[in-house]
């Protein structure tokens, strides 16, 4: 079938070259690239015109696949009647106009120039063939890998952390700030977004009769490169450019990195076999790596359709919806409480239809009579850290001031000072007065 691929590619490029968009014009350009004018060329041109009313500029790969799938061409190749390709024409490559002010990158060459790379360097970092999965020498890899359990006891599956090395990380940061930061996610999104936080995620659910929390499984791992490419296509980039950008932002984990998950121990491996196996399988295919600076923004944009549908579903029953990464939260009055079970099933169905895995076991329905928690904050009255957690930090600060910080560092944290400062900041984000008092005590500690 090599002839089919060559002929389909040459014809698709010719159809997208300069010239009119009519059956006669496509036949003329098709004849120009082939050794002769075959009888089936008119049929192919007619089918292309019927499928595309306007030239699919910037979608060469898509048009090539369409042409290759036409029975007229496939039959000719199967019979050995397909003519040879005599020459190739340069297709028109254009960016689509969109409402986002993104850099004009019409070709992979302009992508390389924008990133300050040579074409060879761009090819190396993009790794379109997924050679990372086969590399065994650490210096040749673009990422470092580490599996961690999602829970301290090893239950609930595993999370693969993929940290890009310096060169690739710099490229991804340029893509993040130069392109992705200019495209706004859905308004329900509060995670990985400037001006939003865990507090803004929890605040809309304070004082509600019922709060329902649901979870998406393997949020980053489950987002494939094809969906990432779709985000860049949505931004107006031609197919080839979107493909290159998606390759720069996705990865296939090496075989030994996937196998290293078992180093977490037999207890962890036995805790949730299905969750472990699913994570390993997703890591083998090209996915959003958790640890890359571009992954959170891309995940939010990929989930735009999910957020639209869930916001509409919530509004239809008088509920409120927000999302922080894989954490979906709905809240509403008593009327919503009565239909919570059926609504949770609806959310799961929508998530699956939108290409996400839904973790039914993590669904929690919390009514006003009990403690309602959203992203670690209690929201029964207003978002704030639980009293028990605040008292624990207060005790650490007080005892560190009296007995010295070493006496409280029972877990042997390397930077205990930063750890305590982070706890105080976490409390202060939702309770400024309590955070202020803790900080005053923190500043009295003799850390030397």
C-alpha positions, 0 to 999 in steps of 0.5 A: 500500500506504499503507492496509495500513501504516496499518491494520496499525499501528492494529490492532497498537496496538489489540491491545496496548492495555489489555484481554484477550488472546483472539480476541473481545477483539482483534476488539472492540478492532480494531472500535473503531479502524476505521470498521466491523467488516470480515469479515476482522478475525476471521481476523486476530485468530485468526492473531495469537492463534495466533502469540502465546500472550501479548501481545507487549508492547513489540514493537509494530513486530514485531506491526505487521509480522506483521499487515501480512503476513497474507494476509487483510489484504493481500488486502483492501487489494489489493481496496480493501476495507480500511476506514479507521482511525477512531482509534488506541489507546495500546498497553501498553509494558512492560519485560521483567524480566531479571537485569540492573539496567538503568535502567527506560526504557519509552518514547523519552520516558523515554530523552530524560529519562534522557539530559537531552535534549528529544524533539527533541534525542533525535531529532537525535542518534539520526538514525533516518533516517540523514541523516548519510550525506547531510550535506556540511557538517562542523558538522552532522555527529555524527562525524569520519571518517578511513580508515587502512590496517591495515598500514603497506604498505597491504595487508590492507584499511582501517579507518574511524575514526569519532569522535563529537563531544562531544555525541553522545560524552557521550550514548554514555558515559551509555549505556555506563556506565548500561546496557552496563557492567551486562551481562557479556559471555562469560567468554572475552572479554578485550578492552574489559573491566574487569579484563581485558587483553592479558596475561589474553588471552594467559596461558591459552595459555602453554606449550601444544603448539599455539596457533592464532590466527584473525581476524574481518574488519571486526569493528565495521563488520560489526555492523548496527544490527538486531543492536545493537537486539537487545542492548537488547531482550535487556536488557528494553527495549521495541522502540521504546526498543531502536531509539532506543538502537541508533540512538544507538550506530550510524551511516551514513558520509557518501558523501564520507567513504567516498570519502576512503578513496582518499586513502590512495593507489593502492598501498593501493587496489591491495593488497587490492581485495576488502577495501577494497570490503567495508569501503566497502560496510559503511560505507554501511549503519548499523553500529557505528562504530569510535571510539564509546565504546559500540562495544566493549561492544556488539560483545562482547555481540553476539558472545555467541552466537559465544563460547558456541559457540566455547568449547564447540567448544574444550572438546570437543577439549580446547582453550582459547579466548579472544577480544580484539575480533576476535582469536580464539585457541585452544590445546591439547596435541599432540592438538589440534595434529593436528586444527588444520586441521579445527578452523579450518574449523569456527571459520570456519563458526561465525563465518559462521553467527553473522553475522561475516566470517572472514579465512582468510588471517590464520589462524596455527597456531604450534607449540611448536618455533617462536615462539608470539605472542598479541596481541604477546606471546610465550607459549611459556613465559609471556606476555612481550614478545619479547626483540628488542622489549624490547632495542629499548626498552632501547636507546632509553632508554639512548641517550636518557639518554646522547645526549638524547631528540631523538637517538632520536626518528627518526620525529619523534613529537610527544610522544616522552616519552609514546611511550617511557613507553607502551612501558615500560608495555607491557613492564612489564605482562607483565614487572614486573622488566624494566619497573621497570629501564626505568622507572628509566632513563626517569626519569634522562633529561633531557627538558627 
